[in-house]
Amino acid sequence: MQNKTTLLALSVSLALASPSLYAQTQKQQNQQDIEKMTVVSSRIQLPTNRLATSVSVLDESDIEMQTALNVTEILRQTPSVGVSNSGGLGKSTVVRIRGEEGFRTKLYIDGVELSDTSSPQVAPIFDDVLIDQLSRIEILRGTQGLSYGADAGGVISMYSKQLTKGFEASGTLAAGSFDTQVLNANVAGGNNSGSFSLSASKVKSDGFNAQVSDESGEKDGYDNQTVHFKGQLELTDKIAASLVFRNVDAENQYDGCYDNTTFAQINQCTTEADQQTFRGALSYQDSHSQHQVAYNKTDVERDFINNGEYGFTNSGTIDKFEYIGSVNWKQHDLVFGLEKETQEIESSDLDRSQKSLFVEWLGQFSNQLAFNLGYRYDDNDTFGKHNSVRLGAVKVVSFDFADVKFKTTYGTGFRAPSLYEQSYNDGPYAYGEAAGLQLAEENSEGLDLGFVIDTHNGLSAEMVFFKQSIENEIVFDLAAYQGYLQSFGESESKGVETSVEQVFANGLKVWANYTYNDAQDSDGEVRLRRPKNKFNLGIRQAWLDDKLSAELTYRSVRNAVDIGGVEIDDYQLTNLTARWQIVESVSIKAGVNNLFDENYQEVNGFNTAGQNFFVATTISL
């Protein structure tokens, strides 16, 4: 531990001792200006100084420095995002925002929602999302996702690489520990008539033994083949058609399933998943308004194979028709939309539809005062009609050295019991209190209050206090496994997020964030796998006009518990990455994850990767 602390302290000291730290180049300032526009908060592009919500942004330079294959590793570096992985690459992965359940997190790629309706709570599919196809990630923290659904406990919107003019092609060959092999190819092009991008990735890894209780030492591997296409055709100067298609074929080996005949717990378990997502849209845009109609479809099928024999299949679909529009008048925007979504669990012959509409006004008065007011109406064909709201206010105070933005938001929402939750209670496996129990909808509300400081020498800092609650939360009985029960009362998550980032003219970037999260259930017990304290630190240095760069990241996670009140050991992880653009068309990247070979767990009883290495070469045309 002493060596780790010394190394980090030395790194920070060297960084702060560098010359000309507080002068910014025009190039860096322009880049910052670009990054201060975001879409995720209200589904239209807005400058961040108008946002009352809390948003984190990861750009292409952040993503390029990653050597982990799954996108969740970089998400761990952001405020209030917690990740629980059960045994390595491709294994069950839960992403929580501000301590809420993982199924409340909404995940989008290029506007397509990635959710598995066959899972118990229509959960987002993080297990199979590879980072090498992405160029930008925006994270809306908290229960403020009015335009995404009243049940959104946070939204993660990802964007694939896009080229508006010219043509590019690239290929990446990579290898790493656990006999991991990666092959990725990308082509993209664009002109005045439209643009397209196509990427294909293949990942194969032997992995490591997923579960501690499996003493055989067998490796639990993972294979993934992903194809992602995004295209847009300009039909006129105002009308465009767009298409997004994504296909994932994945095979995952894991521990802890049950034999088809004896029902004994075994560790020779495999899932074969086929995921297809599609979005077709027609858009109209003029100088004052935007309108889009779209059809979205997600189709997921998972085959479960136990001890080499087929066990069962879970499959489900989501069909969504939507219209979203916006009108701009001077410094005021009105955003509105209509949706009809149908969820179906094909393997159980269950389905449900919900119709929704939302409208939000965002007004700016001068450059220093902004408000937003939103309303959402949902009509669920099983659980009836529900109303949700979102309110926000922003006040900017300018000083000679910095702009300070004070902000606050309040939002409400609801979540209907999933098809799986209710069907489980109505099925043969529920007993006791859960047997036949008709679940009611959950109601949520969230409040956050904070400020952001942007100085004129490249320093940005943020502090946000948040409090959110869920009334009548639906939980699975992890003590007696009766089924799904209703917790009468309120579960609560509250805390504080702080972050700071400094960009220097000499190619140095230093960032850090800390999250304190006190999450309790309706009985006042600590909610599972929610670390109370999480700290991240990153130091990135670029040389030779950004052709050579290196990054050191450090993460400390403390005070989490698992099922039965078992305390999860605190841990600290350090990663080191370097990237070199050898010539314009050739680059190489190498990294060491878990530099000090920390032995830790995110889920009690499941192993994590020790010290591991990764190297990749990319050739571009």
N, C-alpha and C positions, 0 to 999 in steps of 0.2 A: 504493500500500500504506500509506504514511504517513497519508493522509487516512482510510482505513478504520479503522486502529488508533486514531487520534485520536477519531473519531466514537464508536467502541465504548467507549473509556475515558471520554469525556465523558458518555455515556449512563449508565454504571455509577455515575459520580461523582454525577450529579444524583439518581439513584435513592437512593443511600445518604445523601444530604444531606437527604432528605425528613423531615418531623417525625413523631414518634410511630410510629417504624418497628416497634417490637417489641411493640406491643399488638395483640391479636387480638379481633375482634368475635365474639359468640356465633354469628352466622350463618356466619362463616368456619370456626369450630371444628366446627360441625355438619356442614358440607359435607365437611371433612376426614374426619370419622368415617365418613360414608357411603362415601367413596372408599377407606377402608381395608378394605373387603370385596372379595374377588375370587373368581372362579370357575375361571379358566383352569388353575390348578395341578393340581387333582384332580377337576374337573368337578362340584364342589359348592361352594356359597358358604362361604367360610372367611375369618376375620379375618386380615389380613396378619401379625399378630404370631405366628401359629401356623405360618407358611410357612417351610420351610427352603429352598425354591426361590427363584430370582430372577425377579421379575415387574415389568414396567413397565405403567403404566396411563395412558391418554389419555382424558380425559373430554370431555363435550360442549363445555365452554368452550374446550378446546384445539382441538377440531375446528372450532368456529365461526370461529376466527381464521385458518383456512387459506384461501388463494385458489387454490392449486394444485388441479387437478381430480382427479388420480389419488391414491389413498390412500398411495402409496409416499413422497410428499414428507414427510408428517408422520412416517412410520416412520423416515426418515433422522435425525430429531431425537432418537431414543432411543438408549440405550447399546447397543453391540455389534451394531446392525443396519446392514448395509451393502447398498446398492442399486446395481445396474449397469443402466443403461438405454441401449438402442441406437438413439438417434435421435429421441426425443421422445414425445409423448403417444400411447399405444396400441402403441408398439413393444415389442419383446421386453424384458422387465424381470425381473431376477433379484434376489431378496431373500435375503440370507445372514445367519444369526445366529451370532455368535461364530466367523466364518470358515468355517463348514461350507458345503457345496454348497447351492444354492438349492432343489434338489428335496427336501432333507431338512427344509425348513420346511413345516409344516402350516398351512393357512389355512382358517378357518371363519367363516361368517357366520350368526348365529342358529342355531348348531349344525349347519349344513350344510357339509360339506367341499367346498371348491372346488379340485378337482384335475383335470388333463387326462391321462387314461390313454393318449391317443394320442401324447402327447409322449414324448421318449426316456426320461425317468425318472419319469413320472407326477408332473409338476411342478405346483405351485400356480399358479393363474391370477391373477396380479396385474395383467396388462396392462390389463384392462378393468374394474377395481374403482374405482368413482367414490366420492369421499368424502362427497358431499352427502346420501347416504342413511344415514349412520352417526351414532351418538350416543356410542359408547364402544368403545375398543380395549384389549384386554389382551394382553400379550406375555410368554410363558414363555420365558426365555432358557436355552438349553443343552439337552443330551441328557437331559432329565428328563421327557419326555412319556409316562410309563408307560401312562396310560389312553387315549392317542391312537394308539398304535402303537409298536412297538419301534424303528422307523426314524425316529422324530421327532427332528430335530436342533434343534427349537425350534417353538413353537406361537404363532400369531397368531389370536386369537379376536375377531371384530368383532360388534357388536350394532347393529341398526337401531333407529330411534326407536320408542318405545312409549308409549302412554297408557292408564292403567288406569281412569280415570274422565273422563266428559265427551266432548267432540268438538272436534277441531281440524282445520283445513285451511290449507294454505299453498301459495304458488306463488313460484318464484324465476326471474327473468330476468337473465341475465348475459352479458357480452361481454368479450373480451380480445384481446390481441395474436395475430397469425397468423390473423386473421379468425375467432376462436373465438366460438361462440355456444352458450349453454346455456339449456335450459328444464327446470325441475324442478317437479313437483307432488306434494304429500303430503296424505293424509287419514288420520286416526287417531281411534279412539274406544274407549270402554270403560265397562262398568258391572259390576254384580255377576254378570252372566251370562257375561261374557267380554270380550275386547278384540281389536282388529285394527289393523293399519297397512298402508297401501298407498302406495307411492311409484313414480313414473315419471320417468325422466330422459332427455333427448335432448341429445347433445353433437355439435357439428360444428366441425371445425377444419381449416384449410388446412395447418397445420403448417409445417415448414421442411425443407430438404434434409437427409435423414437421414445420408447417408454422405459422408465427405470426398472420396472418390475420384470421386464423381459430380460432374463439373464442369459439368453442364447447368444447374444452378441450379434445377431443378424442385422443387416443394414436395411433400412426402409427407404427405398428409392423414390424417384419422381421423374416423370417425363411430361413435357409440355410442348405442344405445337400450336402456335397462335398466328392467325392471319387477320390483319386489320386493314380495312380500306376506307378512305374518306375522299369524296369527290364533290365538286360543285360545278354546275354549268350555268353560265350567264345567258339566259334566254333573251332578255332585253337589258337596257341599261338600268332597269328597276326590278326586274323579276329574275329569280334564280331558282334552280332545282338542285337539291343536295341529297347525297346518299351516304350512309355510314353502314358498313357491314363488318361484323366481327365473328370469328369462329375459333373456338378453343377446344382442342382435344387433349385431355390430360389423364394420366394414370398415376395414382398415388398409392404407395404401400404404407401401412400404418399398423399399430398394435392395439389390441383391446376390443376385438369383435367377438362374435359368438358362433360356435360350430352349428351348422345347419341341422345336424342330427341329434347331437348330445346336448346342445345349448351351453356347453362349457366355454369359458372365456379362453380365447386363443389369440396368438399374435401374428398369424399369417393372414393378413387382411389387405384387400385391394379395392379401390374404387376406380372405375373408369367413367370419366365425365365428358359429356359433349355439350358445349354451350354455344348457342347461336343468338346473336343480337343483331337487330336491323332497325334502321331509322331512315325513312324517306320523307323529305320536306319540300314544300314550295313556299318561297319567300318573296315578299314585296317590300321595297325600301325606297323612300324618297327623302327629301331634306328634313322633314318634320315627323316622320312616322316609320314604323317597322311592323310588319305583320307576317306571321308564319303559321301554316297548317302542317301537321306532321302525323305520321303513323309510326308507332314504335312497337316492336315485338321482341320478346325475350323467350327463348326456349331452352330449358335445361333438363338433361337426363343423366342420371347417375346410376350405374350398375354396381352393386356391392357383391364382392366375391370373397367368400370365406373358406380358408383352407383349400384354395384351388377350385372350389365349386361355387357356381352361381347361387346367390342368396336371394336378392330381391332388387327391385328397381324403384327409384324415386324420380318422378318427372313432373314438371310443371311449366306453365306458360304465363306470360303477362302480355296482354294486348292493350295498347293505349292510343287513343286518338286525342290530339291536343291542338289548341289554337293559342298562340301567345302574340300579343300586340303591344305596342308602346307608341305614345304620342309625346312629342317634345314641343314646348312652347316657352321660348326664352330660357329661363333657368328652372323650369318645372317639367317633370316627367310623370306621365300616367302609364302604368304597366298593368295589363289585364290579361286574363286567360280563361280558357274552358278546357276541361278534361273529361274523358270517360275511360276508366280503366277496368279491365276484367282480369281477375286472377283465377287460375285453374290449377288444381293438382290432378293431373291426368291419371296418375297411378291409383288415386282414390276416388275419382269421379266426383270431385268437389269443385264448385266455382262460386264466384261472387263478383259483383260489379259495384263501382262507385262513381258518381258524377260529382264534379267539382267546378267551382268558379272562384277566381280571386281577382282583386283589384288593389293596386297600391299607388298612392300619390307620393312623389318625392319632390320637395320644393326647396330651392335655394334662394335665400334672401341676402343679396350682396355676396361677397366671398367668405363671409364669416359666420353665417347662420343658416342651418338647414334642418328640415323636418321631414319625417316620413310617417305615413299612416296607411295601414293595409288591413284588408278584410278578406276572409276566405270562408266559403260555404261548401260543405261536403254532405252528400246524400248517399249513405251506404245502404244497399238494399237489404241488409240484415239488421243494422244497428241504427238506422234512421239518420236524422239531420243534425249537423253540428256546425257551430260557428267558431271561427278563430280570428285573432287580431294580432297585428304587430304595430308598435309605436316606437318612434325613435327621434332623437334630437341631437344636433351637433352645434357646437359653438367653437369657433377658431379665434384665438387671440394671437396677434402677431407682435413679436419683439424684434429688436435689431439683430439678434443672433439666432432666432428660432421662431417657428410657428408651433403653437400648442393647441391641440384639438381636444376638447372635452366632449364626451359622448355618452349616451345612455340608450338602451333599448329594453322593451318589454314585449313578450310574445306569449301566446297561448296555443294549445293544440290538443288533439285527441288521437288515440290509436284504437281501432277495433281489434278484438281478438283475431288472430290469424286463423285461416282455415284449418291448419294442422292442430293448433291448440284446442279448438273446440271439438274437432273430430277425435282427438286422442281421448278427451274426457268422455265422449259418447261411445268410445270403442271398448274392446274387451280387456285392455291392459290397465285401464284406470280402476281404482278401487278406493274405498274409504270416502273421505270428504270429496275427492275429485270425481268420483264416479257419477256421471250424469250432470255434473255441476255446469250450469249455464253461465258463462263468463260475460261480464259487462265490459264496456269500453273503458280505457284509461284516459284521464285528463291531465294535461301538463301545463306548466307555466314557467317562464324563465325571465330573469332580470339581470342585466349587467350594466356596469357603470365604470367608466375609465377615462384615460387620457393618453394622447400620443404626442410626443415631442419630436419634431424634425428640425434639426439645427442646420445652419447654412454651411457647415464644414463637414457634412456627410454622416452625422450621428443621428440615429433614429432610436427612440425608446418608447415603450408602451407598458402601461399597467392597467389591468382590468379586474374588477371585482365582479363575481358572478354568483347567482343563487338560482337554482331551478328545482322543481319538484314534480313528482308523478303521483297522482291520486288514483287509488284502486289498482295498483300495479299487478300485472299478471306474472306469476313466478312458477317455475317447476319445483315440485317438492324434492329437494336434494337429500332430505333426511330419510324419508320412508318411500320415496318414488311412487307416491300415490297417483300423481298426474299434475295437472295445472290448477293452481289455487289462486284465489283473489286476495291480495293483501289490502285490507281495509285500513285506511289512513294514508299517510304520505311518505314516500321515500324522498330523500333530499340529497342534493349535491351542491356544495358551495365551495368557494375558494378564491384564489387570486392567481392571475397570470402576469408575469413580467417578462419582457424581452428587450434586448438592446442589440444594435448592430452599428458598426463603424466601418465605413469604406474609406480607404486612404488612396492618395494619388500614386503611391509607389507600388500598387498592385496588391496591397494587403487588405484583407477583410477579416474582421473579428466579430463574432456574434455569440450571444448567449441567451438562454431563456430558462425560467424557473416556474414551475406550477405547483401550487399547494391545493390539494383537492380533498375535502372532507366529504365522503359519500356514505350515507347511512340508509338502511331500509326502514320500513314503517315501524319496526320494533326497536329502532335505535341501534341496530347492529351494523358493523362495518360491512359495506358491500364488497363482494368478492373481486379480487384481482384488480383493484383500483389503488395504485400506489398513492400514498398521501403526499409524497414529495418526489418530484422529478426535476432534474437539472441537466441542461445540455450546454456544451461549449464547443465552438468551432473556430479554427484559425486556418485561413486559406491565404497562400502567397502565390502570386503570379510573377513570372519573369519573362524577359524576351518578348515583349508585346503580347503577353498572354499565351505564348506558344508553349511555355512550361509552367506547370502549376502543381502545388501540393497542398493537401488539406489534412489536418489533424482534428478529429472529433472525439469528444468525451461525453459520456452519459452516466448519470448516477440515478438509480431508482431505489426508493426506500419506502418501508412501512406499508406493505401489502399483505393481505391474508387470503387464504383459499378455503375450500369447502371444509366444514368442521372447525373453523377458526384456526386452521394451521397457518402459522406465519411463514411467508415466503421470504427467504434470506435477501437482505439488501445486496445490491451488486453495482459494480462500476465497469463500464466498457470503454475501451479506447480503440479507434480505427484510424488507419493511416493510408492515404491514397495519393498517388502521383499520376499526372497525365502530361504527355509530351507530344506536341504536334511537330513531328520530325520534318515533314515537308507539307505543302498545302494539301496533298491527297493522302497522307499516311499519318496516323496517330497511334500511340500505344498508351495503355492505361494499366496500372498495377496497384494492388492494394493488399493490406493485411487487416482483416477484421478480427476483433477481439485480440488485440495486440499482446496483451499480458495473459492470455489463456485463462480468463476468469471462468470458474465453474459456477453456473447459476441456473435458475429456472424461472420461467414466466408463468407456467402452470404447474402446480405441484404434481410430481410424479413423471414429468416429461423432460427429456433431455434437450439441451440446446447445443449449438455448435461451439466448439472450443476455438482455439486460434486457427484461422484458415486463410488461405491465400487465393488471389484471383489475378489473372492477367488477360488483357484483351488487345487485339490489334484491329484497327478499322482502316479500310481503304475506300476512298471516295473518288468519284468521277466528276 
